[in-house]
């Protein structure tokens, strides 16, 4: 009877380990987002709206070098390349040549670059050099007005059409990152305010506002304060607000899990523990 029980324990242990490893591998290779991964809450009555949400892993850099986090900039400009988009220190990724068809630019750019999307990532994909990035595009809402000055183009992308007015800028961003319900980064995290498209930008703009603007946020173990393990369940919470006091709160949920190889080693240890336990019982 003891011999039979030992064999059953080994079988059950191996099945559990195999299923665990398979589950992690399947989750890590999943590229689709579940409906509950990203939630959006509107406050006030903004004339702009966020669309084309994506959660993916890509290089973000370790903060070393000048400029710091050059890899994050390269990731963003790979997704939104020239000539339609141009890097600008004040805008991050700003308008380039006219681009009236922008609704799906982020998703198309991520697919073209081959970055992995999903809501489950490995430790290596949330490391001091790689990160989990939340990105989306902001576009005029159905209530967005056209420009008011016929002598000035409404936006860099078209002369006349729905416009996110310069009067609504700078748009401010406040965000928090939580791991297993506890703060992972300091609470007072703010994105640099996005300024109006005017003569203060270099090179200057002479338009009434934006046709669209992207948002990128990256997290990794590099930003943990105090340092924490990578494995856990995470929530990104982002609040974007315009100068009229209107905007959106966006939340993204994802998990960081052990590498499949690490889990396999843990399974070996589990099977060894079961064997030792049974020997002692016999």
C-alpha positions in Angstrom: 0.0 0.0 0.0 2.9 2.4 0.9 4.5 1.7 -2.5 1.3 2.4 -4.3 0.9 5.7 -2.4 4.5 6.7 -3.2 3.8 6.1 -6.9 0.6 8.1 -6.8 2.3 11.0 -5.0 5.0 11.1 -7.7 2.4 11.0 -10.5 0.3 13.7 -8.9 3.4 15.8 -8.3 4.6 15.5 -11.8 1.2 16.2 -13.3 0.9 19.4 -11.1 4.4 20.5 -12.1 3.8 19.9 -15.8 0.5 21.7 -15.7 2.0 24.6 -13.9 4.8 25.0 -16.4 2.5 24.6 -19.4 0.1 27.2 -17.9 3.0 29.7 -17.5 4.3 29.1 -21.0 0.8 29.5 -22.5 0.2 32.7 -20.6 3.6 34.1 -21.5 2.9 33.5 -25.2 -0.6 34.8 -25.2 -1.0 38.0 -27.3 -4.6 38.9 -26.7 -5.9 41.2 -24.0 -8.9 40.2 -21.9 -11.8 42.7 -21.6 -11.1 43.4 -18.0 -7.3 44.1 -18.4 -7.8 47.8 -19.2 -10.6 50.0 -17.8 -11.4 53.6 -18.6 -13.4 56.1 -16.4 -14.3 59.5 -17.7 -14.7 62.5 -15.5 -16.2 65.8 -16.6 -17.0 66.3 -20.2 -13.8 66.1 -22.2 -13.9 66.8 -26.0 -11.1 64.2 -26.5 -11.0 60.5 -25.8 -8.5 57.7 -25.4 -8.5 54.8 -28.0 -6.3 52.0 -29.3 -5.1 50.7 -25.9 -2.1 48.3 -25.7 -0.1 46.6 -22.9 3.2 45.2 -24.1 6.8 44.5 -23.1 9.7 46.3 -24.8 13.1 47.8 -24.0 13.0 50.8 -21.6 16.6 51.2 -20.5 18.3 51.3 -17.1 18.6 55.0 -16.7 22.4 55.0 -17.4 23.8 57.2 -20.1 23.0 60.6 -21.6 20.3 60.9 -22.4 18.8 58.5 -19.9 16.3 55.9 -21.0 17.2 56.3 -24.6 15.8 52.8 -25.2 12.3 53.9 -24.1 12.4 56.8 -26.6 13.6 54.4 -29.3 10.8 52.0 -28.5 8.2 54.8 -28.8 9.7 56.1 -32.0 9.8 52.6 -33.5 6.1 52.3 -32.8 5.3 55.8 -34.2 8.1 56.4 -36.7 9.0 59.3 -39.0 7.8 61.0 -41.1 4.3 61.1 -39.5 5.8 61.4 -36.0 8.9 63.2 -34.8 10.7 63.0 -31.4 10.6 66.3 -29.5 11.9 66.8 -26.0 8.7 68.7 -25.0 6.2 66.5 -26.8 8.0 63.1 -26.6 6.5 61.8 -29.8 5.0 64.8 -31.6 3.4 65.6 -35.0 5.5 65.2 -38.2 4.1 65.2 -41.7 0.3 65.3 -42.1 -1.3 62.1 -40.9 -5.1 62.2 -41.0 -5.5 58.4 -40.5 -4.1 57.9 -36.9 -6.7 56.0 -35.0 -4.8 52.6 -35.0 -1.2 53.9 -35.3 -0.1 52.5 -32.0 -1.5 49.0 -32.5 -0.1 48.8 -36.0 3.3 50.0 -34.9 3.5 47.4 -32.0 2.6 44.7 -34.5 5.2 45.8 -37.0 7.9 46.0 -34.3 7.0 42.5 -33.0 6.6 43.5 -29.4 4.7 41.0 -27.2 1.3 42.1 -26.0 -0.7 40.5 -23.2 -1.5 40.7 -19.5 1.1 38.1 -18.2 4.8 38.8 -18.5 7.9 37.0 -17.3 10.5 38.4 -14.8 12.8 39.1 -17.7 10.1 41.2 -19.4 9.8 43.4 -16.3 13.4 43.8 -15.5 15.7 46.8 -15.0 16.2 47.1 -18.8 12.9 45.8 -20.2 9.5 47.0 -19.0 5.8 46.6 -19.3 4.4 49.6 -21.3 0.9 50.9 -21.4 0.1 53.0 -24.5 -2.9 54.5 -26.2 -3.9 57.3 -28.6 -6.0 60.3 -27.6 -8.2 61.7 -30.4 -11.1 64.2 -30.7 -14.4 63.0 -29.3 -17.7 63.2 -31.0 -18.3 66.6 -29.2 -14.9 68.1 -30.3 -15.3 71.4 -32.2 -13.5 72.5 -35.3 -11.1 75.4 -35.1 -12.4 79.0 -35.0 -9.7 80.9 -37.0 -10.1 80.4 -40.8 -6.6 81.9 -41.3 -4.9 79.2 -39.2 -4.9 75.5 -39.8 -6.9 73.6 -37.2 -4.1 70.9 -36.6 -0.9 69.8 -38.2 -2.8 67.0 -39.9 -5.7 68.9 -41.6 -6.7 72.5 -42.2 -10.3 72.0 -40.9 -11.8 69.3 -38.7 -12.3 68.2 -35.1 -9.6 69.8 -32.9 -8.3 69.3 -29.3 -7.8 73.0 -28.7 -4.5 74.5 -27.5 -6.6 76.2 -24.8 -7.0 72.7 -23.1 -3.2 72.3 -22.7 -1.0 71.6 -20.9 -2.6 68.3 -20.2 -1.3 66.8 -17.0 -0.7 63.2 -16.1 -0.6 61.6 -12.6 0.1 57.9 -12.2 0.6 55.2 -9.6 1.9 51.6 -9.8 0.8 49.0 -7.3 2.0 45.4 -6.8 -0.2 43.0 -4.9 -2.2 46.0 -3.6 0.8 47.9 -2.3 2.6 50.9 -3.8 5.5 49.8 -6.1 6.7 53.2 -6.9 6.5 56.6 -5.0 3.0 58.1 -4.9 3.8 61.5 -6.5 4.5 60.3 -10.0 3.8 62.8 -12.7 4.3 62.8 -16.5 5.8 66.0 -17.9 2.8 68.1 -18.9 1.9 68.0 -22.6 2.1 71.7 -23.8 0.0 73.4 -26.5 1.2 73.3 -30.1 2.4 76.9 -30.4 5.4 79.1 -31.0 7.1 77.9 -27.8 7.8 74.5 -29.3 11.0 74.1 -31.3 10.3 74.1 -34.2 7.3 76.3 -33.6 3.7 75.4 -34.6 1.0 77.7 -36.0 -2.1 75.7 -35.5 -5.2 75.8 -33.3 -4.6 72.5 -31.6 -4.0 68.7 -31.8 -5.7 66.2 -34.0 -4.3 63.4 -31.7 -1.6 62.7 -29.2 -0.1 59.5 -27.9 0.5 58.4 -24.3 3.2 56.0 -23.1 3.9 54.8 -19.6 6.6 52.3 -18.7 7.2 50.3 -15.5 10.0 47.9 -14.5 11.8 46.7 -11.3 14.2 49.6 -11.8 11.5 52.0 -10.5 10.6 50.0 -7.4 10.9 52.1 -4.2 11.9 50.4 -2.0 13.2 47.5 -4.1 10.7 44.7 -4.4 10.5 41.3 -6.1 9.2 41.4 -9.6 6.7 38.5 -9.4 3.2 39.7 -8.5 -0.1 41.3 -9.7 0.2 44.9 -10.9 -2.1 47.8 -11.5 -1.2 50.9 -13.5 -3.4 53.8 -12.6 -3.2 56.9 -14.9 -5.1 60.1 -14.6 -5.0 62.6 -17.6 -6.6 66.0 -17.0 -7.0 69.0 -19.3 -7.1 72.7 -18.4 -10.9 72.6 -18.3 -10.7 70.0 -15.5 -12.0 67.1 -17.7 -10.3 63.9 -18.5 -9.9 60.2 -17.9 -8.6 57.6 -15.4 -7.1 54.5 -17.1 -6.3 51.3 -15.2 -4.3 48.4 -16.6 -4.0 45.0 -14.8 -1.2 42.5 -15.5 0.8 39.8 -13.8 4.6 39.1 -13.6 5.3 35.4 -13.2 8.5 33.3 -12.7 10.4 32.2 -15.8 9.3 28.7 -16.9 12.8 27.3 -16.2 12.6 28.6 -12.6 9.2 27.0 -12.1 10.6 23.7 -13.5 13.4 23.8 -10.9 10.8 24.5 -8.2 8.9 21.4 -9.4 12.0 19.3 -9.1 12.5 20.5 -5.5 8.8 19.6 -4.8 9.2 16.1 -6.1 12.4 15.7 -4.1 10.5 16.8 -0.9 7.7 14.3 -1.6 10.2 11.5 -2.0 12.0 12.4 1.3 8.7 12.7 3.1 7.6 9.2 2.0 10.9 7.6 2.9 10.6 9.0 6.4 7.0 7.6 6.7 8.2 4.2 5.6 
